[in-house]
Amino acid sequence: MKQTKPLILITNDDGINAPGIHELVNYVKEMGDIVVIAPDAPHSGQSSAISVNKVLQITAHPDYNGARMYSINGTPVDCIKLGIHAIMERRPDLILSGINHGSNSGNSIIYSGTMGAVLEGCMLGIPSIGYSYHSHDQASDISCCAEIVKKITSRVIAGGLPADICLNVNIPKCDKVCGIKTVRAARGYWTEEYAEYTDPHGKPFYWLTGRFHNEEPDNPETDLYWTDRGYASVVPCRPDQSATDMIAGISSLISD
């Protein structure tokens, strides 16, 4: 009987031409049949946005290293939804997003287009993993990601993931990763979020900037603690953000 290879859907939020998505194909090409469906332009910070009141179009690109390549003029979540609906012959066995250029540690999952695609896959019941590398420089060498990506992806293909769980994997900028730690996201907040400038007409305008303030830099239970020390972090995530442990307390607060 012929064995069917796993069907792997790869997307990102940096766009079809980003080096990170091509490296991700290189790392997992032996693990299954690969279909890349990515935005036609960068969509960082789009979270789980979908395109409404907009015509979506699919563009086919030349194959890359055995992977079929497509772009969509939409968000990462559009790529998952429309890709499964209109491109893929069958439901994918695995969804990978990345390799993102930039951290998605801490509370960045709230804003991340990379993880928006992962959460969408998880809601569809498909094992899904997001990979991010801690450098925004798309020219940087990300070869240190190879071992981590191969290990985690192969383990998930072999063993699956628990229902309603997806993975947010962050890989530090380094020559060699020390290991892998499965932890939770660090608590923190963004400071100095906007820089103010003045245009030639004297009118002020603003540019998103800022930095993440880690409230618990010495806590070994968190992702940033370990990525700061040269380890890759794995944070199990749920799309359902319901605070089920607070239902009784909130009910007593608002009930008559």
SERO-4910 file (N, C-alpha, C, O; in steps of 0.05 Angstrom, whole numbers):
BEGIN
 pado doro    nc1    nc2    nc3   cac1   cac2   cac3    cc1    cc2    cc3    oc1    oc2    oc3
  Met    A     17    -24      0      0      0      0     18     25      0     37     27     15
  Lys    A     10     44    -17     26     68    -19     23     86      6      0     91     14
  Gln    A     45     95     17     44    112     40     42    141     31     58    150     15
  Thr    A     22    156     41     19    184     34     35    201     52     34    199     77
  Lys    A     52    218     40     68    236     56     50    257     70     29    264     59
  Pro    A     58    267     93     44    289    106     43    313     87     62    319     73
  Leu    A     20    327     86     17    351     70     21    375     88      6    379    107
  Ile    A     41    391     83     49    413    100     43    440     86     53    445     64
  Leu    A     27    456     99     22    483     89     40    503    104     40    503    129
  Ile    A     55    518     89     73    538    101     64    566     93     58    571     70
  Thr    A     63    584    112     57    612    107     75    630    124     93    620    138
  Asn    A     71    656    123     85    675    141     71    701    141     50    704    129
  Asp    A     83    721    154     73    748    151     93    768    138     87    791    135
  Asp    A    116    758    131    137    774    118    134    774     88    147    790     74
  Gly    A    117    757     77    113    757     48    126    734     34    145    722     44
  Ile    A    117    728     10    126    706     -6    156    707    -13    168    686    -17
  Asn    A    167    731    -14    195    734    -21    215    735      3    239    737     -1
  Ala    A    204    733     27    222    734     50    240    710     52    232    688     47
  Pro    A    266    714     59    284    692     61    276    671     82    282    647     78
  Gly    A    263    680    103    255    661    124    237    639    115    240    616    124
  Ile    A    219    645     97    200    624     88    214    604     70    207    581     70
  His    A    234    614     55    249    596     38    267    577     54    270    554     48
  Glu    A    278    588     76    295    571     93    277    550    107    286    528    112
  Leu    A    253    558    115    235    539    127    229    516    108    228    492    117
  Val    A    225    522     83    221    500     63    246    482     62    243    458     62
  Asn    A    269    495     62    294    479     61    296    459     85    305    437     81
  Tyr    A    287    468    108    291    452    132    271    429    134    278    408    145
  Val    A    248    431    122    227    411    126    220    396    100    201    380     99
  Lys    A    234    401     78    227    390     52    226    360     51    211    349     36
  Glu    A    242    347     68    242    317     68    219    306     85    215    281     85
  Met    A    205    323     99    185    313    118    157    309    106    140    297    118
  Gly    A    152    320     82    126    318     71    124    332     44    144    342     33
  Asp    A    100    333     33     94    349     10     88    378     18     71    382     35
  Ile    A    103    397      7    102    425     17     86    442     -3     91    442    -27
  Val    A     67    458      8     54    479     -7     57    505      8     49    507     32
  Val    A     69    524     -4     73    551      8     51    569     -3     48    573    -27
  Ile    A     36    581     16     16    601      9     20    625     28     13    623     52
  Ala    A     31    646     17     39    669     34     29    695     23     22    696     -1
  Pro    A     28    716     39     20    742     29     38    752      7     62    746      7
  Asp    A     28    768    -11     44    779    -33     61    803    -24     77    813    -40
  Ala    A     57    812      1     72    834     12     73    830     42     57    815     53
  Pro    A     91    844     56     93    841     86     67    848     99     53    868     92
  His    A     60    833    120     36    838    136     41    834    165     25    823    180
  Ser    A     64    844    174     70    842    203     50    858    219     40    879    210
  Gly    A     44    849    243     26    863    261     -3    861    253    -20    875    264
  Gln    A    -10    842    236    -37    839    227    -54    820    244    -78    818    241
  Ser    A    -41    807    263    -54    789    281    -72    769    266    -62    756    247
  Ser    A    -97    766    273   -115    748    260   -133    762    240   -156    752    235
  Ala    A   -124    784    229   -141    799    211   -148    783    186   -132    767    176
  Ile    A   -172    788    176   -181    777    150   -190    800    133   -197    821    142
  Ser    A   -189    795    107   -196    816     87   -226    815     83   -237    794     75
  Val    A   -240    838     87   -268    840     81   -272    862     61   -257    882     60
  Asn    A   -293    859     44   -298    879     23   -274    884      5   -269    906     -3
  Lys    A   -260    862     -1   -236    864    -17   -235    838    -34   -239    816    -25
  Val    A   -229    842    -60   -225    819    -78   -198    806    -72   -177    819    -72
  Leu    A   -198    780    -66   -173    766    -62   -166    750    -87   -183    737    -99
  Gln    A   -140    751    -94   -131    737   -118   -107    720   -110    -91    726    -93
  Ile    A   -105    697   -124    -83    678   -120    -64    680   -144    -72    679   -167
  Thr    A    -38    681   -137    -18    682   -158      1    658   -154     12    653   -133
  Ala    A      4    642   -176     23    620   -175     51    629   -181     55    646   -199
  His    A     71    618   -167     99    624   -171    114    599   -179    104    577   -174
  Pro    A    138    601   -190    154    577   -195    159    561   -170    162    573   -148
  Asp    A    160    535   -172    166    518   -149    193    526   -137    211    535   -151
  Tyr    A    195    522   -111    220    526    -98    228    501    -82    214    493    -64
  Asn    A    250    489    -90    261    466    -76    240    444    -71    239    432    -50
  Gly    A    224    439    -91    203    419    -90    177    428    -78    157    413    -78
  Ala    A    175    453    -69    151    463    -57    135    479    -78    146    495    -93
  Arg    A    109    475    -79     91    492    -95     88    519    -81     85    520    -57
  Met    A     89    540    -97     90    567    -86     67    584    -96     62    585   -120
  Tyr    A     52    596    -77     30    614    -84     31    639    -66     40    637    -43
  Ser    A     21    661    -77     17    684    -60    -12    694    -62    -25    689    -82
  Ile    A    -21    707    -41    -48    719    -40    -46    748    -32    -29    754    -14
  Asn    A    -62    765    -44    -61    793    -37    -78    799    -12    -96    815    -12
  Gly    A    -71    785     10    -85    787     35    -67    782     58    -43    783     56
  Thr    A    -80    776     81    -66    772    106    -57    743    109    -65    726     93
  Pro    A    -41    737    130    -33    709    135    -58    691    140    -58    668    130
  Val    A    -78    701    154   -102    685    158   -117    680    132   -128    658    128
  Asp    A   -118    701    115   -129    696     88   -115    674     74   -128    657     60
  Cys    A    -89    672     77    -74    651     63    -82    623     73    -83    605     57
  Ile    A    -87    621     99    -95    595    110   -124    588    100   -128    567     89
  Lys    A   -142    607    103   -170    602     97   -174    597     67   -186    577     59
  Leu    A   -164    616     50   -168    614     22   -151    591     10   -159    578     -9
  Gly    A   -127    588     21   -110    567     11   -122    539     14   -122    523     -5
  Ile    A   -134    534     38   -147    508     42   -172    506     24   -179    484     14
  His    A   -186    528     20   -211    528      5   -206    525    -25   -221    510    -39
  Ala    A   -185    538    -36   -183    540    -65   -158    529    -77   -156    526   -101
  Ile    A   -137    523    -61   -112    514    -72   -106    485    -66    -99    470    -84
  Met    A   -108    478    -41   -100    451    -33   -120    430    -40   -144    434    -37
  Glu    A   -110    407    -49   -128    385    -57   -140    371    -34   -162    360    -36
  Arg    A   -127    372    -11   -138    360     13   -129    377     37   -112    394     35
  Arg    A   -141    371     59   -135    385     84   -106    380     92    -97    357     92
  Pro    A    -91    401     99    -63    397    107    -61    382    134    -79    384    151
  Asp    A    -40    366    136    -34    352    161    -20    369    181    -20    363    205
  Leu    A     -7    391    172      9    408    189     10    436    177     12    438    153
  Ile    A      9    456    194     13    484    185     37    495    199     40    493    224
  Leu    A     56    507    184     79    520    195     78    549    186     71    555    163
  Ser    A     85    568    204     86    596    197    113    607    205    123    604    227
  Gly    A    126    621    186    152    633    190    171    626    168    162    621    145
  Ile    A    196    626    173    209    635    198    207    665    199    218    679    181
  Asn    A    194    676    219    190    705    221    216    719    228    232    709    244
  His    A    221    741    216    244    758    223    236    777    245    224    799    240
  Gly    A    242    770    270    234    786    293    221    769    314    209    749    308
  Ser    A    223    777    339    213    762    362    183    762    363    170    782    356
  Asn    A    172    739    371    144    738    378    141    727    407    122    713    413
  Ser    A    160    735    424    159    727    452    141    746    467    130    765    456
  Gly    A    137    740    493    121    757    510     92    759    500     80    739    492
  Asn    A     82    783    500     54    787    491     51    792    461     30    800    452
  Ser    A     73    788    446     72    793    418     52    776    402     44    783    380
  Ile    A     44    753    414     25    736    400     -1    751    395    -15    745    376
  Ile    A     -7    771    411    -32    787    407    -31    802    381    -52    806    368
  Tyr    A     -7    811    373     -4    828    349      6    812    324      3    822    302
  Ser    A     17    790    328     33    776    308     16    764    285     -2    748    290
  Gly    A     22    771    260     11    758    237     20    730    234      6    712    226
  Thr    A     46    725    242     57    698    242     39    680    258     32    658    250
  Met    A     34    688    283     18    671    301    -12    673    295    -27    655    303
  Gly    A    -21    694    282    -49    694    273    -55    671    255    -76    658    258
  Ala    A    -37    665    237    -40    642    219    -40    616    235    -55    597    229
  Val    A    -22    614    255    -20    590    271    -46    586    287    -56    563    289
  Leu    A    -56    607    299    -81    605    314   -105    597    296   -122    582    305
  Glu    A   -105    607    272   -126    599    253   -124    569    247   -145    555    247
  Gly    A   -100    559    242    -97    531    237   -106    514    261   -118    493    257
  Cys    A   -100    523    285   -107    509    309   -138    508    312   -149    488    319
  Met    A   -151    530    305   -180    531    307   -193    512    287   -215    502    291
  Leu    A   -178    506    265   -188    487    245   -181    458    253   -188    439    239
  Gly    A   -168    454    276   -161    428    285   -136    416    272   -133    392    272
  Ile    A   -119    433    260    -95    425    247    -71    431    264    -68    454    273
  Pro    A    -53    412    270    -29    418    286    -14    441    272     -8    440    248
  Ser    A     -7    462    288      4    487    276     26    497    294     25    497    318
  Ile    A     47    507    281     71    517    295     80    543    282     81    545    257
  Gly    A     87    563    298     99    587    289    128    589    297    135    583    320
  Tyr    A    146    596    278    174    598    283    183    627    279    177    639    258
  Ser    A    197    638    299    207    666    297    237    666    305    245    652    324
  Tyr    A    252    683    291    280    687    297    285    715    306    274    734    295
  His    A    301    719    327    303    744    341    322    764    327    341    774    339
  Ser    A    316    769    301    330    790    286    312    800    264    300    784    250
  His    A    309    826    262    293    838    240    308    840    214    297    846    194
  Asp    A    334    835    215    351    837    191    346    812    173    355    790    180
  Gln    A    333    816    151    327    794    134    352    783    119    351    762    107
  Ala    A    374    797    121    399    788    109    415    771    129    436    760    122
  Ser    A    406    769    154    421    755    174    421    725    169    402    714    157
  Asp    A    441    712    179    444    683    176    426    669    197    430    673    221
  Ile    A    406    654    188    388    641    207    393    610    208    375    595    216
  Ser    A    416    602    200    421    573    198    420    560    226    416    535    227
  Cys    A    423    575    247    420    563    274    392    553    279    387    538    298
  Cys    A    373    562    263    345    553    266    340    525    257    321    512    265
  Ala    A    358    515    239    353    490    225    348    467    244    328    453    242
  Glu    A    366    463    263    363    440    281    338    442    298    325    422    302
  Ile    A    331    466    307    307    470    323    282    464    307    264    449    316
  Val    A    281    475    283    257    471    266    254    442    259    232    431    260
  Lys    A    275    429    252    274    400    244    265    383    268    248    365    265
  Lys    A    276    388    291    269    372    314    240    375    322    226    355    326
  Ile    A    231    400    325    203    405    334    183    396    313    163    383    320
  Thr    A    188    402    288    170    394    267    167    364    265    145    354    262
  Ser    A    189    350    265    188    321    263    174    308    286    159    288    283
  Arg    A    178    319    310    165    308    334    134    312    332    119    295    340
  Val    A    126    336    322     97    341    320     85    324    298     62    315    301
  Ile    A     99    320    276     89    302    255     85    274    266     65    261    260
  Ala    A    104    265    282    103    238    293     82    235    315     68    215    316
  Gly    A     80    255    332     62    252    356     38    270    357     21    267    375
  Gly    A     36    289    338     14    307    339     15    327    362     36    328    376
  Leu    A     -5    342    365     -8    361    388    -35    357    402    -53    347    389
  Pro    A    -36    364    427    -62    361    441    -83    379    427    -77    398    414
  Ala    A   -108    371    430   -130    386    418   -130    415    427   -126    421    451
  Asp    A   -134    434    408   -136    462    414   -110    475    424   -110    496    437
  Ile    A    -87    462    418    -61    473    426    -44    477    401    -42    459    384
  Cys    A    -31    500    400    -11    505    379     14    515    392     15    520    417
  Leu    A     36    518    377     62    524    389     73    550    378     72    556    354
  Asn    A     83    567    396     97    591    389    127    587    396    134    587    419
  Val    A    143    584    375    172    578    379    188    602    373    186    614    351
  Asn    A    205    610    391    223    633    387    252    624    390    260    609    408
  Ile    A    268    633    370    296    624    368    314    648    371    311    667    355
  Pro    A    333    648    390    350    672    394    370    676    371    377    657    357
  Lys    A    379    701    369    400    707    350    426    698    361    436    709    381
  Cys    A    438    677    349    463    666    359    475    648    338    463    643    317
  Asp    A    499    638    343    512    620    325    502    591    328    498    577    309
  Lys    A    497    584    353    486    557    359    467    558    383    474    569    404
  Val    A    443    547    380    424    547    401    431    527    422    439    504    416
  Cys    A    429    534    448    438    517    470    419    493    474    427    472    483
  Gly    A    393    496    467    374    476    472    346    487    470    342    509    459
  Ile    A    326    472    479    298    480    477    285    479    505    289    460    520
  Lys    A    270    500    511    255    501    537    226    506    531    219    525    516
  Thr    A    208    490    543    180    494    540    170    509    565    171    499    587
  Val    A    159    533    560    153    551    582    128    567    575    114    561    556
  Arg    A    123    588    591    101    607    585    112    633    575    136    638    577
  Ala    A     95    650    564    103    676    555    109    695    578     94    694    599
  Ala    A    129    711    576    136    730    596    115    752    597    104    761    577
  Arg    A    110    762    621     91    785    625    107    810    621    130    813    629
  Gly    A     94    829    607    107    855    603     89    874    587     65    868    583
  Tyr    A    100    896    578     85    916    564    104    932    546    128    932    550
  Trp    A     92    946    527    108    962    509    110    991    519     90   1002    529
  Thr    A    133   1003    517    138   1031    525    148   1047    502    158   1037    482
  Glu    A    144   1073    504    154   1092    483    145   1083    456    161   1080    437
  Glu    A    119   1077    453    109   1063    430    109   1080    404    111   1068    382
  Tyr    A    108   1106    406    107   1122    382    127   1145    383    130   1159    403
  Ala    A    141   1148    361    159   1171    358    145   1193    343    130   1187    323
  Glu    A    148   1217    352    133   1240    340    153   1256    322    175   1261    329
  Tyr    A    143   1262    298    158   1278    279    141   1300    268    117   1302    275
  Thr    A    153   1318    253    138   1340    241    143   1340    211    166   1338    202
  Asp    A    121   1342    195    124   1342    166    132   1370    156    132   1388    172
  Pro    A    139   1373    131    148   1399    120    128   1421    124    135   1445    123
  His    A    102   1414    129     82   1435    133     77   1441    163     59   1455    170
  Gly    A     94   1430    180     92   1435    208     71   1418    223     65   1423    246
  Lys    A     60   1398    209     40   1381    222     53   1356    234     69   1343    220
  Pro    A     47   1350    259     59   1327    271     49   1300    259     26   1299    251
  Phe    A     66   1280    258     58   1253    251     74   1234    269     93   1241    282
  Tyr    A     65   1209    270     75   1189    289     83   1164    275     71   1156    255
  Trp    A    104   1151    286    115   1126    274    117   1105    297    129   1111    318
  Leu    A    105   1082    292    106   1061    312    134   1052    318    150   1046    299
  Thr    A    142   1051    343    169   1043    351    166   1030    379    149   1013    383
  Gly    A    184   1037    397    181   1027    424    197   1002    430    210    991    412
  Arg    A    195    993    454    209    969    463    192    954    483    175    966    497
  Phe    A    197    928    486    181    912    504    195    912    531    219    906    534
  His    A    180    919    552    191    918    579    182    892    593    159    888    598
  Asn    A    202    875    598    197    849    611    194    854    641    213    863    654
  Glu    A    171    847    652    166    851    681    179    830    698    180    833    723
  Glu    A    188    808    686    199    786    702    224    775    688    225    751    681
  Pro    A    245    791    685    269    782    670    284    759    683    300    746    670
  Asp    A    280    755    709    294    734    723    278    709    729    285    692    745
  Asn    A    255    707    715    237    684    719    243    662    699    237    665    675
  Pro    A    253    639    708    260    617    689    236    602    678    239    583    663
  Glu    A    212    611    686    187    598    675    179    612    649    159    603    637
  Thr    A    194    632    640    185    648    617    202    645    592    225    637    594
  Asp    A    191    652    569    205    650    544    229    669    542    250    660    534
  Leu    A    225    694    549    247    713    546    271    707    564    294    713    557
  Tyr    A    266    695    587    288    687    605    307    668    589    331    671    591
  Trp    A    296    649    575    312    629    562    323    638    535    346    632    528
  Thr    A    308    653    519    319    663    494    342    683    499    360    685    484
  Asp    A    340    698    522    362    716    529    387    700    536    409    711    537
  Arg    A    384    674    542    407    657    550    414    637    528    428    617    534
  Gly    A    405    642    504    413    626    481    397    601    476    405    584    460
  Tyr    A    374    598    489    357    574    484    333    582    467    324    605    467
  Ala    A    322    563    452    297    567    438    274    562    458    276    544    475
  Ser    A    254    578    456    231    575    474    207    564    458    203    572    435
  Val    A    192    547    471    167    536    460    145    543    480    145    534    503
  Val    A    125    559    471    102    566    487     77    553    476     69    561    454
  Pro    A     64    534    490     39    523    481     17    545    483     15    558    504
  Cys    A      1    548    462    -19    570    462    -46    558    455    -49    537    442
  Arg    A    -67    573    463    -95    566    457   -108    590    443   -105    613    451
  Pro    A   -123    585    421   -139    607    410   -161    617    429   -167    641    429
  Asp    A   -173    599    444   -194    606    462   -182    621    486   -168    609    502
  Gln    A   -189    646    489   -178    663    510   -198    666    534   -194    683    551
  Ser    A   -219    649    534   -238    651    556   -225    645    582   -210    625    585
  Ala    A   -229    662    602   -218    658    629   -238    641    645   -253    651    662
  Thr    A   -237    615    639   -257    597    651   -255    596    682   -275    591    695
  Asp    A   -231    600    692   -227    600    721   -240    624    735   -242    624    760
  Met    A   -248    644    720   -259    668    731   -290    670    728   -302    690    736
  Ile    A   -302    650    715   -331    652    710   -347    655    735   -364    673    737
  Ala    A   -341    639    755   -357    641    780   -353    668    794   -372    680    803
  Gly    A   -328    677    795   -323    703    808   -335    726    794   -346    744    807
  Ile    A   -334    727    767   -347    749    753   -377    747    754   -391    767    756
  Ser    A   -387    722    754   -417    719    757   -426    730    783   -447    744    784
  Ser    A   -412    725    805   -420    736    831   -418    766    832   -432    780    846
  Leu    A   -399    777    816   -395    806    816   -418    821    802   -426    842    811
  Ile    A   -428    809    781   -448    824    765   -477    814    768   -496    827    759
  Ser    A   -480    791    782   -507    781    786   -522    797    807   -510    808    825
  Asp    A   -549    797    804   -565    811    823   -568    795    849   -581    803    868
***
